């Protein structure tokens, strides 16, 4: 046998072995695939953790975020303490009226009186009613108290934003863009809007707090509203000027005293604004000779978790109403 035949036989044997190995591997692969098809529920094993599924409804995460922010508003007054603070704020205006304004009949109504009243942006109907009550000596005391309390507190209420608002512009401009009214609180679910709004309010208050500790609230009125406070003060003082009592030289004037009382009331207003619970001032019944609100109702629209109430809960002891013919002072 020649050497060429031996070499060809060796090559043929080697090729046969390789083909056999490949056929064996193919058989094993197809057999394994067949087993996987027969067991469709077999779990897939990853060498690393698979990526989490995409969450399209990101709103679901907001309640969890809120849990990390609950402490932003915990330093505050509640229940009787909050009612007492509201009463003291309104009583300050009541005492201011008694000490600095007379109940004498005016010999002549100033020509600017109507225009000055309109500059308070109370609406035509309310402006007309208050004008009649203020000019009447028998109802003036409570009417002037109502005027001061309402002008100041309604301009610190996020639900009644007007040209004389004492809240920062970045707050009022944002809130005015929302398709949200008081009645909407009873028509929305927590997820559809109130939770998001409460989340925004807490972030806003936290960003405004000077001390960013665990308990930053209640916040102090920011310096950026000083010009707004001065504008409201001037408009209100112009209405009150004709009724100011004459003071001796060196005595505190009604404008100086009003400025101090306004500062105190603004501080209370920011305590309500930075409160975790959604509150709104209520002024019903509207002022008349049969009754004038001197302390507004404080209605809870939604609780600390942003869940709206079907019917707003009015704080016990509010509103406080005076009947001029029975209680002239």
Number of C-alpha atoms within 10 A of each C-alpha: 5 6 8 9 9 11 11 11 12 12 11 11 12 12 12 12 12 11 12 12 12 12 12 11 12 12 12 12 12 11 11 12 12 11 12 12 10 10 10 8 8 10 7 6 8 7 6 6 7 8 6 6 6 7 9 7 7 8 14 11 10 13 16 10 11 17 10 9 16 16 16 23 22 18 17 17 15 13 9 12 11 17 19 14 16 20 18 16 22 23 16 18 23 21 12 18 24 16 13 20 19 17 18 13 13 13 6 7 11 12 8 10 15 14 11 18 22 15 17 18 14 17 11 10 9 13 18 14 15 22 17 15 22 20 18 17 16 19 25 26 21 27 30 26 24 24 24 22 24 21 19 22 23 23 21 27 20 21 18 16 18 17 11 21 23 29 24 16 13 9 13 17 12 9 15 15 8 9 7 15 11 12 12 13 22 16 12 14 14 18 15 11 16 21 20 17 17 22 20 12 18 21 14 14 21 23 13 17 20 13 12 12 11 14 16 22 25 24 25 17 20 14 9 12 15 12 11 16 20 15 14 20 19 14 17 21 18 16 21 23 15 15 20 17 16 12 11 8 7 6 9 11 15 21 18 11 14 21 16 11 18 22 14 14 23 21 18 22 25 22 22 24 21 26 24 27 19 24 23 25 22 18 21 13 13 14 22 17 17 14 21 24 26 27 27 26 24 23 19 19 22 24 16 15 18 22 20 22 14 12 13 19 15 17 16 12 14 20 20 14 20 19 17 20 12 9 11 13 14
